Amino acid sequence: MRLNERFPVTDAKERDLRQRIAQLGLDLEEVEESFVRGGGKGGQKVNKSANCVLLRHAPSGLVIRCHRERSRSLNRFLALRELVDRLELRISPGSSRREKAFQEIRRRKARRARRAALGRLHKEDPS
């Protein structure tokens, strides 16, 4: 796989992805890229065009399939970003952005659960 095309995203997002790839030491030659027909809604356009991106990272065994957008190049960017996210989770979960987001969601849910439990205790208390 080569990153020789410009992705239809902001320069900051593209730079960020390239920087994360470099930090992980990911060799893009190990990533096999293919384009297949997508599925689901879309009718004739989906049935005729191969804009679904399939990435295989042989060393880790990860397979990413992305058909979120109509544009092949945008799907390519999104699939590569997903691959980097998942590799980051495997290699260094402590510094993973996705893991930090999961932890923040867990903290919010725990906070809500504590507040709900306190509310139930106050309602049951007859004093």
Secondary structure, 3 states (H helix, E strand, C coil): CCCCCCCCCCHHHHHHHHHHHHHHCCCHHHEEEEEECCCCCCCHHHHHCCCEEEEEECCCCEEEEECCCCCHHHHHHHHHHHHHHHHHHHHCHHHCHHHHHHHHHHHHHHHHHHHHHHHHHHHHCCC
